[in-house]
Amino acid sequence: MRLFLVIFLFINCLYAEAQNVGAFVNQRDQFYIYDNGLLKQYEHQPIRNFKVGGDYLIYENDRRELIYYNGGRTGILSTAPDQNEIDITDHFLVTRINDLLTVVTPEFKKTISLRDTPKYWFGDSLVVFQDYDDRMKIFFRGEKKEIDFFAPQRVKCADNAFAFVDNNGIFKFFEQGYISEITSDRVRSFKPSRNFVSYIDEYDTFQVYSNGEIEELSSDVPKSYVAGDHIMAFVDEYDTFYIYENGRLKELQNQSPKWYKIKDDMLYYVDQQEFLHVYYDSEDIVLESFEPKRLMAFNGIIAYQDQEGYLKGFYEGELFHVNDERCNFFALYGRVIVYQNGNEEYHIFHNGDTIY
């Protein structure tokens, strides 16, 4: 997900580990950052925009400086934010500033490619890119390494793994620093997870590669499939809804859901009766008998408004009424819910309780 800072964006979603940072601008244009129990005002002049991802936050101040925040520390990324492209992961920022592909953390700033407008893909802890010599390389665990002498045909990243089709059409999977060759047959589509990859081969067989083995899930092309960190869900040709978890296939429903999504290791969906479900910790839970008009999700957390406008949350196994008043606005930043009541005051819900 890429951000061109010409546009004012509030982003709720992004990748998971700690993720205890949230932010808001109140009705007096004061900018506050919440970080794991501490709420503090930053900047004394109105900011232009901000974005939260993981435990990182970036914002543009009134002096047109692009600032990043992490762990109580701030730093200047750029003084020309309109020309920048910023991606936020759990562990670092991936930036294209002055056409230089650079990884930024509070500890270091490393330019990993000098190529103009480089082509790249990223997960929470890795960046895959075509360098100036067109070779395929990776930045992983603080180091840059060459993966292939030639540019790949296709690449898709998970959090700390990726799958790709190399220049010769061979389908491969990178996990834990090692590359496995899966097949030389043509692959129609694929979606990697942290420790397995789901794919449809040229014979329309739906398969999973995991722990060095290939397992057939269906002899026909699924109608849809979605992959998370350690789970994958799909609807087969007969509209049966399945989940694949821990190397096992389990039927969830004998009819396809109205829609379904996965965030990390949590599946959530609305069935044909418009009941809202969450599949969490190997259990399928019905949250509501209606489809919320607005919903945001993170691994183990769902925030939504009920039919009366009250804010509710499924929070790591428990269902909460987040507030006792109708909600004007809410945003989910990782494990932090920021919301505004009718009096226009902002509040923070974190670790199962309203903190501020």
Summary of the structure (lengths in Angstrom):
residues: 356
radius of gyration: 21.5
end to end distance: 30.3
largest distance: 61.4
contacts: 1158
relative contact order: 0.10
helix: 1%
strand: 57%
